[in-house]
Amino acid sequence: ATGSPLSVSLFQDCFEDAFDRIPSTCQMDLQTAIQETQCALNLVLNNKFSQALDLLKPWWKHSMYHALSYSSILVMQATMTFEQKDIQTAMETIKQALQTCHRFRKRNSMVGSLSSLISKQSNLQEEEMHAELCYAECLLQKATLTFIQMLSLLPQRILRLLEFIGFSGNRSFGLAQLREGASSQSLRSILCVLTLLFYNTYVSLILGTGEGNLVEAEALLEPYQEKYPKGSIILFYSARIATLRGNFEKVFLLQGWKTIHRSNRPHFDAIYMYQKAAILSMMTEDDVRKTGEDIVELFRLQVEGLKQRLAGKSIPMEKFAVRKSRRYKAAKPVPLVIPALEMMYVWNGFTIVGKRADFTESLLVTIEKAEQQLRNDPNPSEFHPDDSGLVQMLKGLCLKHLGRFLQAELCFTQVLSSESRIRYDHYLIPFTLYELGLLYKQQGDFLKATTYIEKAKTNYKDYSMESRLHFRIHAALSSLKGSPVGTP
């Protein structure tokens, strides 16, 4: 079989953009497949996504390396957009890639497998060894996407089991293997680097306490910043690291990463629409009027109308958005209180903004303004205790990041004292217990920290974003292990 027709015309681009040399006359043998794959990855890093996919597409159902690379590109896009449609497309591609790779694996009889096990000799041919590697890497991609998409839908008992077995038990070993792969000068280096970047800048933040290894992320990214200074993926992660560092001015200079997003967004989901409505609801009436949007209409119809179901189940974040939006369905809507800041907290955004005192002070002013409005409301609604609890929890977070620990503690305890009055946002109590525990941890009182975080873990269930909090709790308790007990 000969190489794909498009590959020859694209090789010159690879020479210029990626500094790689590929023979002009190719056979689709193993070596050529690896070379085309390297070419495709270089095209991606130079923002030529469609060309890379076109190069791989003719062979991705027939060549293990084309299959691995084709699915890798779609996984990259899915992890950057976080859109369910992209994730689903990537997942279907990985399933096909696994089938392609499996065809090249060694076929063993039961007797042969046992014999190999006893003799500790695999007797694999070169192509079969590559097939095992590609198959394993496709499985890693599938696991990554499953982690992002289905994880939050799993039953709570499974999540708690994962905390102690799958999620943490193999994490150190897995990260060590990825670091080893990232340090090698091979085809797989960039895939390992991107996986580690995703882990340190997203997974650690969303499902942990917000303490991703940014030093490692910057070191991993540095050589690729030099080689691909305008690459969308590189700029994307550069901006992400700058955001997590609190260097928001730098983020605005890194506008190139936006090229990864489609100019025509064909797919809007409930979460996106809710966040849009939440931001608009915190703008002035004049500014909203200029946008031409109807906030009540967005909350009342658009959010619930775009709700999806995956594997027959609702997405927890969408359920949260839909439930909050129902306040606008009444004949006289009851506006949400600082909903954009609530969503910012859900995504662990206060951990990021908290690195900048000036931004945190600005948030505090907005929160205290909402607090004053609630206090002066002559006709408090049925949502008043919930709204007050939310405001106090977010105020406590700002005060904590500003180093005003006693005031932060008072805010958190005020939320906990209102537990019996909260009617809808039951998530506020376990999340506040968790935040109070982190506050005590920051002050060095590890015994109190553990007590409050354990209480959040064991005493509450069936509230919004429960699985998200349980992963954050697990990360916090893991960091407390081995810490001295009691107040220093």
ABEGO torsion letter per residue (X at the ends): XBBBAAAAAAAAAAAAAAGBBBBABBBBBAAAAAAAAAAAAAAAAAGBAAAAAAAAAAAAAABAAAAAAAAAAAAAAAAAAGBAAAAAAAAAAAAAAAAAAAAABBBBBAAAAAAAAAAGBAGBBAAAAAAAAAAAAAAAAAAAAAAAAAAAABBAAAAAAAAABAAAAAAAAAAAAAAAAAABBBAAAAAAAAAAAAAAAAAAAAABAGBBBAAAAAAAAAAAAAABAABAAAAAAAAAAAAAAGBAAAAAABAAAAAABBABBABBBAAAAAAAAAAAAABBAAAAAAAGBBAAAAAAAAAAAABBBBGGBBBAAAAAAAAAAAAAABABBBBBBGAAAAAAAAAGAAAAAAABAAAAAAAAAAAAAAAAAAAABABBBAAAAAAAAAAAAAAAAAAAAAGBAAAAAAAAAAAAAAAAABAABAAAAAAAAAAAAAAAAAAGBAAAAAAAAAAAAAABBGBBGAAAAAAAAAAAAAAABGBBBEBX
